[in-house]
């Protein structure tokens, strides 16, 4: 896996939006940032001490992954059980997809009911426009 392949995978998930923030970081959100979306993954294009990628892991997976030398608590987000990978070789492609899909699911589950309803309505409206 690399940044471009991860980006393609992340953008294939439902309701995912991407922003560029904090320098050269691609931030992936469940829903629109401006409408109450929540971030679940950050790809650091600069690499360096903050690692290649950070994502929501949940308490159990966070504890498990930080035992590996390839992962460490994500700077600024560790208190929310985010983990960072030093480099892309920390996992195989299928493992990355599972980890990132899980990050998405964790954050999506925490969206308030109103936020989930807004996502579904926006999705339905887009589909209606395509069908016309």
C-alpha positions in Angstrom: 0.0 0.0 0.0 1.1 3.6 -0.6 -0.5 7.0 -0.2 -2.2 7.0 -3.6 -3.6 3.5 -3.3 -4.9 4.3 0.2 -6.5 7.5 -1.0 -8.3 5.6 -3.8 -9.5 3.0 -1.3 -10.7 5.6 1.2 -12.6 7.6 -1.3 -14.4 4.5 -2.4 -16.1 4.2 1.0 -19.6 5.7 1.3 -19.9 9.4 2.2 -16.1 9.9 2.5 -14.7 13.4 1.8 -11.1 14.5 1.6 -9.5 17.8 2.7 -5.9 19.0 2.7 -4.9 20.4 6.1 -2.0 21.1 8.5 0.6 21.3 5.7 0.7 18.2 3.4 -1.9 16.0 5.1 -4.8 14.4 3.4 -7.6 14.2 5.9 -10.5 11.8 5.3 -13.9 12.5 6.8 -17.1 10.6 7.1 -19.4 13.2 5.7 -18.7 16.9 4.9 -16.4 18.6 7.4 -18.5 21.7 7.3 -21.7 19.7 8.0 -20.6 17.8 11.1 -18.5 15.2 9.4 -15.8 13.5 11.5 -12.3 12.6 10.5 -11.2 9.0 10.6 -7.9 8.9 8.8 -4.9 11.2 8.0 -2.3 10.5 5.4 0.9 12.5 6.1 2.5 13.1 2.7 5.7 14.5 4.4 6.2 11.3 6.4 8.8 12.1 9.1 8.3 11.7 12.9 4.5 11.7 12.6 4.4 8.6 10.5 3.0 7.8 7.1 -0.7 7.4 8.2 -2.8 7.8 11.3 -6.3 6.5 11.8 -9.0 5.7 14.4 -8.3 2.2 15.8 -10.7 1.9 18.8 -9.5 1.0 22.3 -8.8 -2.8 21.8 -7.1 -2.5 18.4 -5.1 0.6 19.6 -3.6 -1.5 22.5 -2.9 -4.4 20.1 -1.2 -2.3 17.4 0.9 -0.2 19.6 2.7 -3.4 20.8 4.1 -3.6 17.3 7.3 -1.7 16.5 5.7 -0.5 13.2 2.9 1.4 15.0 2.8 4.1 17.7 0.2 6.3 19.3 -0.8 9.0 16.8 0.5 12.5 17.8 -2.3 14.7 19.1 -5.0 12.0 18.6 -3.8 9.1 20.8 -6.3 10.0 23.5 -9.1 9.2 21.0 -7.4 5.8 20.3 -5.8 6.8 17.0 -2.7 4.9 15.9 0.0 5.9 13.4 2.2 3.7 11.2 5.8 4.5 10.7 5.7 3.5 7.1 3.4 1.8 4.6 5.2 -1.5 4.9 3.8 -1.9 8.4 0.9 -4.0 7.0 0.0 -5.9 3.8 -2.6 -4.3 1.4 -5.5 -6.5 2.7 -4.6 -5.6 6.3 -4.5 -1.9 5.4 -8.0 -2.2 3.8 -9.3 -3.9 6.9 -7.7 -1.4 9.3 -9.0 1.6 7.3 -12.5 0.1 6.8 -12.6 -0.4 10.6 -11.5 3.2 11.2 -14.4 4.3 9.0 -16.9 2.1 10.8 -15.8 3.3 14.3 -16.3 7.0 13.3 -19.4 6.4 11.3 -21.0 4.6 14.3 -20.3 7.6 16.5 -22.1 10.1 14.2 -25.2 11.4 15.8 -28.5 10.2 14.3 -29.1 13.5 12.6 -25.7 13.3 10.9 -26.4 9.8 9.6 -29.8 11.0 8.3 -28.2 13.9 6.5 -25.7 11.6 4.8 -28.4 9.2 3.6 -30.5 12.1 2.3 -27.6 13.6 0.4 -26.8 10.2 -1.0 -30.5 9.7 -2.1 -30.6 13.1 -3.7 -27.5 12.5 -5.7 -28.9 9.1 -6.9 -32.2 10.8 -7.9 -30.3 13.4 -10.0 -28.3 10.7 -11.7 -31.5 8.8 -12.6 -33.2 11.8 -14.3 
